[in-house]
Amino acid sequence: MLDEWLKRMFRPSDQKPMADLIEAFKRVRKNRQKPAHSLKANEFDQTYFHDQRDLIIAAYTAVRTIRLIFVNHPAVRIATLDIPDVIYEGKIWTY
């Protein structure tokens, strides 16, 4: 529904960020579905940490893209808000 709504309400010149946003949310949902509905023995695998990091970065980027879509809408007035530059720049610490 978010995909349909974004396509109906926003028409950016570059569609890639919006496609990446939807793909990231679908990836989160897909990765969440299987473990949520099955039992699995404890196991350790280093790839989980790498996959988790990639997924978190993709989800952060998707949420940041939604925030930028809304904050840059012409009807939004942000003159009264003091938004730190770090939020606009999207600088997050990852290892």
PDB file of N, CA, C and O in Angstrom:
ATOM      1  N   MET A   1       0.827  -1.196   0.000  1.00  0.00           N
ATOM      2  CA  MET A   1       0.000   0.000   0.000  1.00  0.00           C
ATOM      3  C   MET A   1       0.865   1.251   0.000  1.00  0.00           C
ATOM      4  O   MET A   1       0.532   2.248  -0.641  1.00  0.00           O
ATOM      5  N   LEU A   2       1.986   1.191   0.730  1.00  0.00           N
ATOM      6  CA  LEU A   2       2.890   2.341   0.752  1.00  0.00           C
ATOM      7  C   LEU A   2       3.423   2.614  -0.650  1.00  0.00           C
ATOM      8  O   LEU A   2       3.504   3.768  -1.073  1.00  0.00           O
ATOM      9  N   ASP A   3       3.782   1.571  -1.361  1.00  0.00           N
ATOM     10  CA  ASP A   3       4.292   1.720  -2.723  1.00  0.00           C
ATOM     11  C   ASP A   3       3.262   2.406  -3.618  1.00  0.00           C
ATOM     12  O   ASP A   3       3.590   3.340  -4.350  1.00  0.00           O
ATOM     13  N   GLU A   4       2.028   1.943  -3.556  1.00  0.00           N
ATOM     14  CA  GLU A   4       0.968   2.533  -4.371  1.00  0.00           C
ATOM     15  C   GLU A   4       0.735   3.990  -4.003  1.00  0.00           C
ATOM     16  O   GLU A   4       0.570   4.838  -4.880  1.00  0.00           O
ATOM     17  N   TRP A   5       0.722   4.280  -2.713  1.00  0.00           N
ATOM     18  CA  TRP A   5       0.478   5.646  -2.262  1.00  0.00           C
ATOM     19  C   TRP A   5       1.613   6.579  -2.698  1.00  0.00           C
ATOM     20  O   TRP A   5       1.363   7.683  -3.180  1.00  0.00           O
ATOM     21  N   LEU A   6       2.846   6.134  -2.528  1.00  0.00           N
ATOM     22  CA  LEU A   6       3.985   6.963  -2.938  1.00  0.00           C
ATOM     23  C   LEU A   6       3.962   7.230  -4.439  1.00  0.00           C
ATOM     24  O   LEU A   6       4.228   8.350  -4.875  1.00  0.00           O
ATOM     25  N   LYS A   7       3.648   6.216  -5.224  1.00  0.00           N
ATOM     26  CA  LYS A   7       3.598   6.396  -6.673  1.00  0.00           C
ATOM     27  C   LYS A   7       2.482   7.350  -7.087  1.00  0.00           C
ATOM     28  O   LYS A   7       2.617   8.083  -8.067  1.00  0.00           O
ATOM     29  N   ARG A   8       1.398   7.339  -6.352  1.00  0.00           N
ATOM     30  CA  ARG A   8       0.278   8.215  -6.665  1.00  0.00           C
ATOM     31  C   ARG A   8       0.537   9.660  -6.225  1.00  0.00           C
ATOM     32  O   ARG A   8       0.127  10.599  -6.907  1.00  0.00           O
ATOM     33  N   MET A   9       1.222   9.838  -5.081  1.00  0.00           N
ATOM     34  CA  MET A   9       1.382  11.170  -4.505  1.00  0.00           C
ATOM     35  C   MET A   9       2.676  11.885  -4.892  1.00  0.00           C
ATOM     36  O   MET A   9       2.731  13.114  -4.864  1.00  0.00           O
ATOM     37  N   PHE A  10       3.717  11.133  -5.253  1.00  0.00           N
ATOM     38  CA  PHE A  10       5.015  11.736  -5.537  1.00  0.00           C
ATOM     39  C   PHE A  10       5.538  11.236  -6.871  1.00  0.00           C
ATOM     40  O   PHE A  10       5.471  10.047  -7.181  1.00  0.00           O
ATOM     41  N   ARG A  11       6.055  12.162  -7.643  1.00  0.00           N
ATOM     42  CA  ARG A  11       6.618  11.822  -8.941  1.00  0.00           C
ATOM     43  C   ARG A  11       8.015  12.440  -9.064  1.00  0.00           C
ATOM     44  O   ARG A  11       8.196  13.470  -9.714  1.00  0.00           O
ATOM     45  N   PRO A  12       8.995  11.794  -8.429  1.00  0.00           N
ATOM     46  CA  PRO A  12      10.349  12.341  -8.505  1.00  0.00           C
ATOM     47  C   PRO A  12      10.978  12.093  -9.875  1.00  0.00           C
ATOM     48  O   PRO A  12      10.559  11.202 -10.613  1.00  0.00           O
ATOM     49  N   SER A  13      11.978  12.887 -10.198  1.00  0.00           N
ATOM     50  CA  SER A  13      12.661  12.696 -11.480  1.00  0.00           C
ATOM     51  C   SER A  13      13.478  11.401 -11.478  1.00  0.00           C
ATOM     52  O   SER A  13      13.648  10.768 -12.520  1.00  0.00           O
ATOM     53  N   ASP A  14      13.978  11.015 -10.310  1.00  0.00           N
ATOM     54  CA  ASP A  14      14.736   9.768 -10.182  1.00  0.00           C
ATOM     55  C   ASP A  14      13.910   8.784  -9.347  1.00  0.00           C
ATOM     56  O   ASP A  14      13.709   8.997  -8.151  1.00  0.00           O
ATOM     57  N   GLN A  15      13.442   7.727  -9.967  1.00  0.00           N
ATOM     58  CA  GLN A  15      12.594   6.744  -9.290  1.00  0.00           C
ATOM     59  C   GLN A  15      13.383   5.750  -8.436  1.00  0.00           C
ATOM     60  O   GLN A  15      12.794   5.035  -7.626  1.00  0.00           O
ATOM     61  N   LYS A  16      14.711   5.696  -8.607  1.00  0.00           N
ATOM     62  CA  LYS A  16      15.525   4.684  -7.929  1.00  0.00           C
ATOM     63  C   LYS A  16      15.420   4.742  -6.404  1.00  0.00           C
ATOM     64  O   LYS A  16      15.242   3.689  -5.792  1.00  0.00           O
ATOM     65  N   PRO A  17      15.517   5.913  -5.748  1.00  0.00           N
ATOM     66  CA  PRO A  17      15.401   5.921  -4.282  1.00  0.00           C
ATOM     67  C   PRO A  17      14.066   5.355  -3.787  1.00  0.00           C
ATOM     68  O   PRO A  17      14.026   4.662  -2.770  1.00  0.00           O
ATOM     69  N   MET A  18      12.980   5.646  -4.497  1.00  0.00           N
ATOM     70  CA  MET A  18      11.685   5.106  -4.068  1.00  0.00           C
ATOM     71  C   MET A  18      11.613   3.609  -4.305  1.00  0.00           C
ATOM     72  O   MET A  18      11.017   2.891  -3.502  1.00  0.00           O
ATOM     73  N   ALA A  19      12.199   3.122  -5.379  1.00  0.00           N
ATOM     74  CA  ALA A  19      12.227   1.676  -5.630  1.00  0.00           C
ATOM     75  C   ALA A  19      13.091   0.982  -4.577  1.00  0.00           C
ATOM     76  O   ALA A  19      12.744  -0.098  -4.099  1.00  0.00           O
ATOM     77  N   ASP A  20      14.218   1.604  -4.217  1.00  0.00           N
ATOM     78  CA  ASP A  20      15.084   1.043  -3.171  1.00  0.00           C
ATOM     79  C   ASP A  20      14.372   1.012  -1.821  1.00  0.00           C
ATOM     80  O   ASP A  20      14.528   0.065  -1.051  1.00  0.00           O
ATOM     81  N   LEU A  21      13.599   2.043  -1.543  1.00  0.00           N
ATOM     82  CA  LEU A  21      12.836   2.132  -0.292  1.00  0.00           C
ATOM     83  C   LEU A  21      11.873   0.942  -0.182  1.00  0.00           C
ATOM     84  O   LEU A  21      11.848   0.253   0.837  1.00  0.00           O
ATOM     85  N   ILE A  22      11.100   0.711  -1.212  1.00  0.00           N
ATOM     86  CA  ILE A  22      10.123  -0.385  -1.200  1.00  0.00           C
ATOM     87  C   ILE A  22      10.832  -1.733  -1.139  1.00  0.00           C
ATOM     88  O   ILE A  22      10.392  -2.632  -0.422  1.00  0.00           O
ATOM     89  N   GLU A  23      11.921  -1.881  -1.883  1.00  0.00           N
ATOM     90  CA  GLU A  23      12.676  -3.133  -1.876  1.00  0.00           C
ATOM     91  C   GLU A  23      13.232  -3.427  -0.485  1.00  0.00           C
ATOM     92  O   GLU A  23      13.235  -4.577  -0.045  1.00  0.00           O
ATOM     93  N   ALA A  24      13.700  -2.395   0.205  1.00  0.00           N
ATOM     94  CA  ALA A  24      14.248  -2.584   1.557  1.00  0.00           C
ATOM     95  C   ALA A  24      13.156  -3.057   2.518  1.00  0.00           C
ATOM     96  O   ALA A  24      13.383  -3.970   3.312  1.00  0.00           O
ATOM     97  N   PHE A  25      11.981  -2.444   2.451  1.00  0.00           N
ATOM     98  CA  PHE A  25      10.895  -2.863   3.336  1.00  0.00           C
ATOM     99  C   PHE A  25      10.426  -4.278   3.023  1.00  0.00           C
ATOM    100  O   PHE A  25      10.102  -5.039   3.935  1.00  0.00           O
ATOM    101  N   LYS A  26      10.387  -4.636   1.748  1.00  0.00           N
ATOM    102  CA  LYS A  26      10.009  -6.000   1.372  1.00  0.00           C
ATOM    103  C   LYS A  26      11.047  -7.005   1.865  1.00  0.00           C
ATOM    104  O   LYS A  26      10.708  -8.106   2.297  1.00  0.00           O
ATOM    105  N   ARG A  27      12.314  -6.608   1.793  1.00  0.00           N
ATOM    106  CA  ARG A  27      13.388  -7.483   2.282  1.00  0.00           C
ATOM    107  C   ARG A  27      13.281  -7.700   3.789  1.00  0.00           C
ATOM    108  O   ARG A  27      13.470  -8.815   4.275  1.00  0.00           O
ATOM    109  N   VAL A  28      12.978  -6.635   4.525  1.00  0.00           N
ATOM    110  CA  VAL A  28      12.791  -6.767   5.972  1.00  0.00           C
ATOM    111  C   VAL A  28      11.628  -7.710   6.253  1.00  0.00           C
ATOM    112  O   VAL A  28      11.733  -8.605   7.092  1.00  0.00           O
ATOM    113  N   ARG A  29      10.533  -7.508   5.556  1.00  0.00           N
ATOM    114  CA  ARG A  29       9.358  -8.349   5.781  1.00  0.00           C
ATOM    115  C   ARG A  29       9.644  -9.809   5.440  1.00  0.00           C
ATOM    116  O   ARG A  29       9.253 -10.710   6.183  1.00  0.00           O
ATOM    117  N   LYS A  30      10.319 -10.042   4.331  1.00  0.00           N
ATOM    118  CA  LYS A  30      10.641 -11.409   3.915  1.00  0.00           C
ATOM    119  C   LYS A  30      11.532 -12.096   4.944  1.00  0.00           C
ATOM    120  O   LYS A  30      11.296 -13.247   5.311  1.00  0.00           O
ATOM    121  N   ASN A  31      12.552 -11.387   5.404  1.00  0.00           N
ATOM    122  CA  ASN A  31      13.458 -11.966   6.399  1.00  0.00           C
ATOM    123  C   ASN A  31      12.773 -12.179   7.738  1.00  0.00           C
ATOM    124  O   ASN A  31      13.189 -13.041   8.513  1.00  0.00           O
ATOM    125  N   ARG A  32      11.764 -11.433   8.012  1.00  0.00           N
ATOM    126  CA  ARG A  32      11.050 -11.526   9.284  1.00  0.00           C
ATOM    127  C   ARG A  32      10.017 -12.645   9.275  1.00  0.00           C
ATOM    128  O   ARG A  32       9.785 -13.277  10.305  1.00  0.00           O
ATOM    129  N   GLN A  33       9.399 -12.895   8.135  1.00  0.00           N
ATOM    130  CA  GLN A  33       8.306 -13.864   8.038  1.00  0.00           C
ATOM    131  C   GLN A  33       8.714 -15.280   8.424  1.00  0.00           C
ATOM    132  O   GLN A  33       8.076 -15.900   9.275  1.00  0.00           O
ATOM    133  N   LYS A  34       9.766 -15.788   7.810  1.00  0.00           N
ATOM    134  CA  LYS A  34      10.136 -17.184   8.017  1.00  0.00           C
ATOM    135  C   LYS A  34      10.498 -17.487   9.478  1.00  0.00           C
ATOM    136  O   LYS A  34       9.955 -18.437  10.041  1.00  0.00           O
ATOM    137  N   PRO A  35      11.394 -16.717  10.114  1.00  0.00           N
ATOM    138  CA  PRO A  35      11.728 -17.022  11.501  1.00  0.00           C
ATOM    139  C   PRO A  35      10.560 -16.828  12.472  1.00  0.00           C
ATOM    140  O   PRO A  35      10.503 -17.476  13.517  1.00  0.00           O
ATOM    141  N   ALA A  36       9.652 -15.955  12.131  1.00  0.00           N
ATOM    142  CA  ALA A  36       8.536 -15.685  13.032  1.00  0.00           C
ATOM    143  C   ALA A  36       7.559 -16.852  13.109  1.00  0.00           C
ATOM    144  O   ALA A  36       6.787 -16.956  14.062  1.00  0.00           O
ATOM    145  N   HIS A  37       7.590 -17.729  12.112  1.00  0.00           N
ATOM    146  CA  HIS A  37       6.613 -18.813  12.047  1.00  0.00           C
ATOM    147  C   HIS A  37       7.254 -20.202  12.042  1.00  0.00           C
ATOM    148  O   HIS A  37       6.663 -21.164  11.553  1.00  0.00           O
ATOM    149  N   SER A  38       8.448 -20.296  12.583  1.00  0.00           N
ATOM    150  CA  SER A  38       9.088 -21.605  12.635  1.00  0.00           C
ATOM    151  C   SER A  38       9.990 -21.716  13.857  1.00  0.00           C
ATOM    152  O   SER A  38      10.463 -20.718  14.401  1.00  0.00           O
ATOM    153  N   LEU A  39      10.208 -22.934  14.262  1.00  0.00           N
ATOM    154  CA  LEU A  39      11.128 -23.202  15.362  1.00  0.00           C
ATOM    155  C   LEU A  39      12.440 -23.672  14.766  1.00  0.00           C
ATOM    156  O   LEU A  39      12.464 -24.430  13.797  1.00  0.00           O
ATOM    157  N   LYS A  40      13.521 -23.214  15.354  1.00  0.00           N
ATOM    158  CA  LYS A  40      14.827 -23.554  14.826  1.00  0.00           C
ATOM    159  C   LYS A  40      15.809 -23.681  15.981  1.00  0.00           C
ATOM    160  O   LYS A  40      15.778 -22.882  16.917  1.00  0.00           O
ATOM    161  N   ALA A  41      16.664 -24.665  15.921  1.00  0.00           N
ATOM    162  CA  ALA A  41      17.675 -24.834  16.966  1.00  0.00           C
ATOM    163  C   ALA A  41      18.666 -23.681  16.917  1.00  0.00           C
ATOM    164  O   ALA A  41      18.927 -23.115  15.855  1.00  0.00           O
ATOM    165  N   ASN A  42      19.212 -23.342  18.075  1.00  0.00           N
ATOM    166  CA  ASN A  42      20.218 -22.289  18.124  1.00  0.00           C
ATOM    167  C   ASN A  42      21.415 -22.677  17.273  1.00  0.00           C
ATOM    168  O   ASN A  42      21.892 -23.811  17.315  1.00  0.00           O
ATOM    169  N   GLU A  43      21.881 -21.723  16.513  1.00  0.00           N
ATOM    170  CA  GLU A  43      23.071 -21.943  15.712  1.00  0.00           C
ATOM    171  C   GLU A  43      23.830 -20.626  15.602  1.00  0.00           C
ATOM    172  O   GLU A  43      23.240 -19.548  15.666  1.00  0.00           O
ATOM    173  N   PHE A  44      25.112 -20.726  15.439  1.00  0.00           N
ATOM    174  CA  PHE A  44      25.939 -19.546  15.296  1.00  0.00           C
ATOM    175  C   PHE A  44      26.535 -19.536  13.900  1.00  0.00           C
ATOM    176  O   PHE A  44      27.116 -20.519  13.440  1.00  0.00           O
ATOM    177  N   ASP A  45      26.377 -18.404  13.244  1.00  0.00           N
ATOM    178  CA  ASP A  45      26.957 -18.242  11.920  1.00  0.00           C
ATOM    179  C   ASP A  45      27.313 -16.771  11.752  1.00  0.00           C
ATOM    180  O   ASP A  45      26.463 -15.898  11.925  1.00  0.00           O
ATOM    181  N   GLN A  46      28.553 -16.502  11.421  1.00  0.00           N
ATOM    182  CA  GLN A  46      29.039 -15.128  11.306  1.00  0.00           C
ATOM    183  C   GLN A  46      28.306 -14.351  10.214  1.00  0.00           C
ATOM    184  O   GLN A  46      28.239 -13.123  10.270  1.00  0.00           O
ATOM    185  N   THR A  47      27.762 -15.044   9.235  1.00  0.00           N
ATOM    186  CA  THR A  47      27.064 -14.340   8.159  1.00  0.00           C
ATOM    187  C   THR A  47      25.817 -13.623   8.658  1.00  0.00           C
ATOM    188  O   THR A  47      25.367 -12.660   8.035  1.00  0.00           O
ATOM    189  N   TYR A  48      25.244 -14.084   9.789  1.00  0.00           N
ATOM    190  CA  TYR A  48      24.078 -13.394  10.339  1.00  0.00           C
ATOM    191  C   TYR A  48      24.413 -11.944  10.675  1.00  0.00           C
ATOM    192  O   TYR A  48      23.595 -11.054  10.443  1.00  0.00           O
ATOM    193  N   PHE A  49      25.590 -11.697  11.211  1.00  0.00           N
ATOM    194  CA  PHE A  49      25.973 -10.341  11.575  1.00  0.00           C
ATOM    195  C   PHE A  49      26.118  -9.459  10.343  1.00  0.00           C
ATOM    196  O   PHE A  49      25.688  -8.305  10.346  1.00  0.00           O
ATOM    197  N   HIS A  50      26.715  -9.993   9.305  1.00  0.00           N
ATOM    198  CA  HIS A  50      26.874  -9.237   8.062  1.00  0.00           C
ATOM    199  C   HIS A  50      25.508  -8.950   7.433  1.00  0.00           C
ATOM    200  O   HIS A  50      25.237  -7.820   7.028  1.00  0.00           O
ATOM    201  N   ASP A  51      24.660  -9.956   7.351  1.00  0.00           N
ATOM    202  CA  ASP A  51      23.328  -9.783   6.773  1.00  0.00           C
ATOM    203  C   ASP A  51      22.495  -8.798   7.580  1.00  0.00           C
ATOM    204  O   ASP A  51      21.776  -7.971   7.020  1.00  0.00           O
ATOM    205  N   GLN A  52      22.601  -8.896   8.908  1.00  0.00           N
ATOM    206  CA  GLN A  52      21.849  -7.991   9.773  1.00  0.00           C
ATOM    207  C   GLN A  52      22.294  -6.547   9.564  1.00  0.00           C
ATOM    208  O   GLN A  52      21.462  -5.641   9.498  1.00  0.00           O
ATOM    209  N   ARG A  53      23.590  -6.333   9.461  1.00  0.00           N
ATOM    210  CA  ARG A  53      24.115  -4.990   9.253  1.00  0.00           C
ATOM    211  C   ARG A  53      23.616  -4.419   7.925  1.00  0.00           C
ATOM    212  O   ARG A  53      23.182  -3.268   7.870  1.00  0.00           O
ATOM    213  N   ASP A  54      23.675  -5.208   6.870  1.00  0.00           N
ATOM    214  CA  ASP A  54      23.191  -4.757   5.563  1.00  0.00           C
ATOM    215  C   ASP A  54      21.703  -4.427   5.606  1.00  0.00           C
ATOM    216  O   ASP A  54      21.260  -3.438   5.021  1.00  0.00           O
ATOM    217  N   LEU A  55      20.946  -5.253   6.294  1.00  0.00           N
ATOM    218  CA  LEU A  55      19.503  -5.032   6.400  1.00  0.00           C
ATOM    219  C   LEU A  55      19.185  -3.773   7.204  1.00  0.00           C
ATOM    220  O   LEU A  55      18.285  -3.016   6.839  1.00  0.00           O
ATOM    221  N   ILE A  56      19.903  -3.549   8.276  1.00  0.00           N
ATOM    222  CA  ILE A  56      19.676  -2.353   9.097  1.00  0.00           C
ATOM    223  C   ILE A  56      20.011  -1.090   8.304  1.00  0.00           C
ATOM    224  O   ILE A  56      19.279  -0.102   8.370  1.00  0.00           O
ATOM    225  N   ILE A  57      21.106  -1.119   7.562  1.00  0.00           N
ATOM    226  CA  ILE A  57      21.471   0.048   6.756  1.00  0.00           C
ATOM    227  C   ILE A  57      20.417   0.299   5.676  1.00  0.00           C
ATOM    228  O   ILE A  57      20.044   1.447   5.434  1.00  0.00           O
ATOM    229  N   ALA A  58      19.941  -0.750   5.034  1.00  0.00           N
ATOM    230  CA  ALA A  58      18.900  -0.595   4.009  1.00  0.00           C
ATOM    231  C   ALA A  58      17.609  -0.047   4.616  1.00  0.00           C
ATOM    232  O   ALA A  58      16.968   0.822   4.025  1.00  0.00           O
ATOM    233  N   ALA A  59      17.226  -0.546   5.784  1.00  0.00           N
ATOM    234  CA  ALA A  59      16.013  -0.060   6.445  1.00  0.00           C
ATOM    235  C   ALA A  59      16.168   1.393   6.885  1.00  0.00           C
ATOM    236  O   ALA A  59      15.237   2.187   6.749  1.00  0.00           O
ATOM    237  N   TYR A  60      17.343   1.743   7.414  1.00  0.00           N
ATOM    238  CA  TYR A  60      17.598   3.135   7.805  1.00  0.00           C
ATOM    239  C   TYR A  60      17.496   4.057   6.598  1.00  0.00           C
ATOM    240  O   TYR A  60      16.885   5.123   6.672  1.00  0.00           O
ATOM    241  N   THR A  61      18.095   3.643   5.492  1.00  0.00           N
ATOM    242  CA  THR A  61      18.045   4.453   4.274  1.00  0.00           C
ATOM    243  C   THR A  61      16.609   4.614   3.786  1.00  0.00           C
ATOM    244  O   THR A  61      16.232   5.690   3.322  1.00  0.00           O
ATOM    245  N   ALA A  62      15.816   3.570   3.885  1.00  0.00           N
ATOM    246  CA  ALA A  62      14.412   3.636   3.472  1.00  0.00           C
ATOM    247  C   ALA A  62      13.625   4.607   4.344  1.00  0.00           C
ATOM    248  O   ALA A  62      12.854   5.419   3.831  1.00  0.00           O
ATOM    249  N   VAL A  63      13.813   4.528   5.650  1.00  0.00           N
ATOM    250  CA  VAL A  63      13.101   5.436   6.564  1.00  0.00           C
ATOM    251  C   VAL A  63      13.560   6.871   6.326  1.00  0.00           C
ATOM    252  O   VAL A  63      12.751   7.799   6.347  1.00  0.00           O
ATOM    253  N   ARG A  64      14.857   7.049   6.102  1.00  0.00           N
ATOM    254  CA  ARG A  64      15.392   8.386   5.829  1.00  0.00           C
ATOM    255  C   ARG A  64      14.809   8.941   4.525  1.00  0.00           C
ATOM    256  O   ARG A  64      14.514  10.133   4.442  1.00  0.00           O
ATOM    257  N   THR A  65      14.642   8.099   3.518  1.00  0.00           N
ATOM    258  CA  THR A  65      14.056   8.534   2.252  1.00  0.00           C
ATOM    259  C   THR A  65      12.616   8.993   2.452  1.00  0.00           C
ATOM    260  O   THR A  65      12.204  10.009   1.890  1.00  0.00           O
ATOM    261  N   ILE A  66      11.856   8.256   3.242  1.00  0.00           N
ATOM    262  CA  ILE A  66      10.474   8.674   3.538  1.00  0.00           C
ATOM    263  C   ILE A  66      10.472  10.023   4.249  1.00  0.00           C
ATOM    264  O   ILE A  66       9.672  10.900   3.924  1.00  0.00           O
ATOM    265  N   ARG A  67      11.367  10.186   5.217  1.00  0.00           N
ATOM    266  CA  ARG A  67      11.445  11.454   5.942  1.00  0.00           C
ATOM    267  C   ARG A  67      11.780  12.599   4.986  1.00  0.00           C
ATOM    268  O   ARG A  67      11.191  13.676   5.080  1.00  0.00           O
ATOM    269  N   LEU A  68      12.711  12.375   4.077  1.00  0.00           N
ATOM    270  CA  LEU A  68      13.086  13.414   3.116  1.00  0.00           C
ATOM    271  C   LEU A  68      11.948  13.728   2.143  1.00  0.00           C
ATOM    272  O   LEU A  68      11.771  14.878   1.741  1.00  0.00           O
ATOM    273  N   ILE A  69      11.183  12.706   1.769  1.00  0.00           N
ATOM    274  CA  ILE A  69      10.023  12.945   0.903  1.00  0.00           C
ATOM    275  C   ILE A  69       9.047  13.892   1.590  1.00  0.00           C
ATOM    276  O   ILE A  69       8.565  14.847   0.981  1.00  0.00           O
ATOM    277  N   PHE A  70       8.763  13.624   2.846  1.00  0.00           N
ATOM    278  CA  PHE A  70       7.796  14.457   3.558  1.00  0.00           C
ATOM    279  C   PHE A  70       8.338  15.848   3.878  1.00  0.00           C
ATOM    280  O   PHE A  70       7.612  16.833   3.744  1.00  0.00           O
ATOM    281  N   VAL A  71       9.585  15.945   4.295  1.00  0.00           N
ATOM    282  CA  VAL A  71      10.128  17.247   4.689  1.00  0.00           C
ATOM    283  C   VAL A  71      10.313  18.162   3.479  1.00  0.00           C
ATOM    284  O   VAL A  71      10.298  19.385   3.626  1.00  0.00           O
ATOM    285  N   ASN A  72      10.486  17.594   2.293  1.00  0.00           N
ATOM    286  CA  ASN A  72      10.680  18.406   1.098  1.00  0.00           C
ATOM    287  C   ASN A  72       9.389  18.689   0.342  1.00  0.00           C
ATOM    288  O   ASN A  72       9.410  19.297  -0.728  1.00  0.00           O
ATOM    289  N   HIS A  73       8.283  18.254   0.892  1.00  0.00           N
ATOM    290  CA  HIS A  73       6.996  18.534   0.256  1.00  0.00           C
ATOM    291  C   HIS A  73       6.717  20.033   0.354  1.00  0.00           C
ATOM    292  O   HIS A  73       6.965  20.636   1.398  1.00  0.00           O
ATOM    293  N   PRO A  74       6.200  20.648  -0.723  1.00  0.00           N
ATOM    294  CA  PRO A  74       5.969  22.094  -0.721  1.00  0.00           C
ATOM    295  C   PRO A  74       5.002  22.585   0.361  1.00  0.00           C
ATOM    296  O   PRO A  74       5.082  23.740   0.778  1.00  0.00           O
ATOM    297  N   ALA A  75       4.102  21.731   0.813  1.00  0.00           N
ATOM    298  CA  ALA A  75       3.118  22.148   1.816  1.00  0.00           C
ATOM    299  C   ALA A  75       3.673  22.127   3.237  1.00  0.00           C
ATOM    300  O   ALA A  75       3.006  22.581   4.166  1.00  0.00           O
ATOM    301  N   VAL A  76       4.871  21.610   3.413  1.00  0.00           N
ATOM    302  CA  VAL A  76       5.456  21.496   4.751  1.00  0.00           C
ATOM    303  C   VAL A  76       6.214  22.775   5.091  1.00  0.00           C
ATOM    304  O   VAL A  76       7.013  23.274   4.299  1.00  0.00           O
ATOM    305  N   ARG A  77       5.943  23.289   6.283  1.00  0.00           N
ATOM    306  CA  ARG A  77       6.663  24.467   6.770  1.00  0.00           C
ATOM    307  C   ARG A  77       7.534  24.036   7.929  1.00  0.00           C
ATOM    308  O   ARG A  77       7.024  23.625   8.971  1.00  0.00           O
ATOM    309  N   ILE A  78       8.848  24.125   7.761  1.00  0.00           N
ATOM    310  CA  ILE A  78       9.762  23.694   8.820  1.00  0.00           C
ATOM    311  C   ILE A  78      10.559  24.853   9.394  1.00  0.00           C
ATOM    312  O   ILE A  78      11.537  24.636  10.109  1.00  0.00           O
ATOM    313  N   ALA A  79      10.157  26.070   9.093  1.00  0.00           N
ATOM    314  CA  ALA A  79      10.914  27.231   9.568  1.00  0.00           C
ATOM    315  C   ALA A  79      10.967  27.287  11.092  1.00  0.00           C
ATOM    316  O   ALA A  79      11.923  27.819  11.656  1.00  0.00           O
ATOM    317  N   THR A  80       9.965  26.750  11.756  1.00  0.00           N
ATOM    318  CA  THR A  80       9.940  26.819  13.217  1.00  0.00           C
ATOM    319  C   THR A  80      10.689  25.666  13.871  1.00  0.00           C
ATOM    320  O   THR A  80      10.903  25.675  15.083  1.00  0.00           O
ATOM    321  N   LEU A  81      11.088  24.677  13.084  1.00  0.00           N
ATOM    322  CA  LEU A  81      11.787  23.531  13.638  1.00  0.00           C
ATOM    323  C   LEU A  81      13.296  23.695  13.477  1.00  0.00           C
ATOM    324  O   LEU A  81      13.774  24.232  12.478  1.00  0.00           O
ATOM    325  N   ASP A  82      14.025  23.228  14.470  1.00  0.00           N
ATOM    326  CA  ASP A  82      15.481  23.231  14.388  1.00  0.00           C
ATOM    327  C   ASP A  82      15.937  21.790  14.172  1.00  0.00           C
ATOM    328  O   ASP A  82      16.075  21.016  15.119  1.00  0.00           O
ATOM    329  N   ILE A  83      16.165  21.453  12.916  1.00  0.00           N
ATOM    330  CA  ILE A  83      16.557  20.087  12.570  1.00  0.00           C
ATOM    331  C   ILE A  83      18.068  20.049  12.423  1.00  0.00           C
ATOM    332  O   ILE A  83      18.623  20.792  11.613  1.00  0.00           O
ATOM    333  N   PRO A  84      18.747  19.197  13.190  1.00  0.00           N
ATOM    334  CA  PRO A  84      20.210  19.128  13.115  1.00  0.00           C
ATOM    335  C   PRO A  84      20.701  18.705  11.729  1.00  0.00           C
ATOM    336  O   PRO A  84      20.044  17.933  11.031  1.00  0.00           O
ATOM    337  N   ASP A  85      21.861  19.223  11.347  1.00  0.00           N
ATOM    338  CA  ASP A  85      22.446  18.888  10.040  1.00  0.00           C
ATOM    339  C   ASP A  85      22.712  17.404   9.897  1.00  0.00           C
ATOM    340  O   ASP A  85      22.626  16.858   8.797  1.00  0.00           O
ATOM    341  N   VAL A  86      23.033  16.746  10.998  1.00  0.00           N
ATOM    342  CA  VAL A  86      23.358  15.317  10.946  1.00  0.00           C
ATOM    343  C   VAL A  86      22.168  14.499  10.424  1.00  0.00           C
ATOM    344  O   VAL A  86      22.358  13.452   9.804  1.00  0.00           O
ATOM    345  N   ILE A  87      20.961  14.971  10.672  1.00  0.00           N
ATOM    346  CA  ILE A  87      19.775  14.274  10.167  1.00  0.00           C
ATOM    347  C   ILE A  87      19.652  14.476   8.658  1.00  0.00           C
ATOM    348  O   ILE A  87      19.367  13.529   7.924  1.00  0.00           O
ATOM    349  N   TYR A  88      19.867  15.711   8.193  1.00  0.00           N
ATOM    350  CA  TYR A  88      19.814  15.966   6.757  1.00  0.00           C
ATOM    351  C   TYR A  88      20.896  15.209   6.005  1.00  0.00           C
ATOM    352  O   TYR A  88      20.655  14.711   4.905  1.00  0.00           O
ATOM    353  N   GLU A  89      22.078  15.117   6.583  1.00  0.00           N
ATOM    354  CA  GLU A  89      23.192  14.468   5.920  1.00  0.00           C
ATOM    355  C   GLU A  89      23.108  12.945   6.015  1.00  0.00           C
ATOM    356  O   GLU A  89      23.728  12.243   5.216  1.00  0.00           O
ATOM    357  N   GLY A  90      22.356  12.433   6.973  1.00  0.00           N
ATOM    358  CA  GLY A  90      22.170  10.993   7.123  1.00  0.00           C
ATOM    359  C   GLY A  90      23.404  10.277   7.619  1.00  0.00           C
ATOM    360  O   GLY A  90      23.622   9.111   7.291  1.00  0.00           O
ATOM    361  N   LYS A  91      24.211  10.958   8.400  1.00  0.00           N
ATOM    362  CA  LYS A  91      25.433  10.335   8.897  1.00  0.00           C
ATOM    363  C   LYS A  91      25.107   9.431  10.086  1.00  0.00           C
ATOM    364  O   LYS A  91      24.627   9.891  11.122  1.00  0.00           O
ATOM    365  N   ILE A  92      25.372   8.162   9.916  1.00  0.00           N
ATOM    366  CA  ILE A  92      25.208   7.219  11.002  1.00  0.00           C
ATOM    367  C   ILE A  92      26.500   6.433  11.152  1.00  0.00           C
ATOM    368  O   ILE A  92      27.270   6.303  10.201  1.00  0.00           O
ATOM    369  N   TRP A  93      26.723   5.931  12.300  1.00  0.00           N
ATOM    370  CA  TRP A  93      27.935   5.180  12.549  1.00  0.00           C
ATOM    371  C   TRP A  93      27.674   3.695  12.312  1.00  0.00           C
ATOM    372  O   TRP A  93      26.757   3.106  12.884  1.00  0.00           O
ATOM    373  N   THR A  94      28.492   3.117  11.468  1.00  0.00           N
ATOM    374  CA  THR A  94      28.424   1.671  11.232  1.00  0.00           C
ATOM    375  C   THR A  94      29.835   1.138  11.251  1.00  0.00           C
ATOM    376  O   THR A  94      30.779   1.851  10.910  1.00  0.00           O
ATOM    377  N   TYR A  95      29.983  -0.083  11.639  1.00  0.00           N
ATOM    378  CA  TYR A  95      31.317  -0.625  11.607  1.00  0.00           C
ATOM    379  C   TYR A  95      31.514  -1.516  10.441  1.00  0.00           C
ATOM    380  O   TYR A  95      32.601  -2.065  10.260  1.00  0.00           O
TER     381      TYR A  95
END
